[in-house]
Amino acid sequence: IMRTDSRSRLREFQARLTERLAQAMASPVTNSRLGILINDSRWLVDLDEAGEIFPLQDIATVPHTHDWYRGITNVRGSLVSVVDLSLFLGGSPTRTDRDSRVLSFASSLDFNVGIIVTRTLGLHNPAQWRSVGSQLVDENEQSWTPISFSALTVDERFLEISPLGSLPVQALG
């Protein structure tokens, strides 16, 4: 009788577990996003498009480039272009302090660039937030703007770092 009771409980447990797994697979995956602050604006970056976050360090300027193209920096032996997204979008230069960082694009985007962020704001799940135009508004009535790094990688303006158009490599030296 004990074995039958144990087997019965095991079957019930397995049935409940199977049911819960099926429900979990059928429900939408939570869409966590990385929150960043650029000056006073809050932005959300899809985790699939976000790469590494590293300290704002020495940036070598590149002559004959737009003011929003801040230059290049060395991250563990790899050169990363650094962009001031606020300037690119027509705003004021991104304020920086000891908490400022560079957020690189995900390696899957095959685009070795990062943006300057005033501060990182952790992970957020905006699934329950309300939409107001292109903004998302959280439970504290704070507005967030979703940004697509993959869209930037095909934006003609973003790809053209020089105001003079295509420059031969010799002109940059």
C-alpha positions, 0 to 999 in steps of 0.5 A: 500500500505504501508503494502505491501511495508513493507512486501515486504522489509521484505521478501527481507531482509529475503531472503538475510539473508537466502542466506548469512547464507547459504553462511557462512555455506558453506564456510570453517571456518576460522582456527585461530591458536595461535602463540607462540615464543620459543626462535627465532622460531615461532610456530602455535597451533590449538586453539582446542588443546591449553588450558590455558596460565599462568605465568611461576611460581615456578616449582618443579623439579622431580628427574630422569627425562629428562632435557626437563621435567622441573617439575610440577607446581600448577595451581589453585590446579591442578598439571601441568607437564611443558615441555621445547619443545625446549630441547625435540626437540633437541634445546637449553633451552627455553629463559625465561623472564618476558613475558614468559608463560606456554601454557597448552594442551586443557583439551579435550586432557586429558593430564595435561601438558604445554610447556614453551613459550618465548612469545605469539604472538596472533591469526593468520589465516594462510589460505592465507600463503604459504607452504614451506615444513613443514613451513608456511610463512606469508605475512612478510616472517616469517616462522611458524611451525605448532605443534600438541599437540595431536600428542605429547600425543601419542609420545612414547618419549614424554610419557617417562619422565625418561631416565632410563625407567619406574621407580617405584614410590618409586624411584622418592621419 
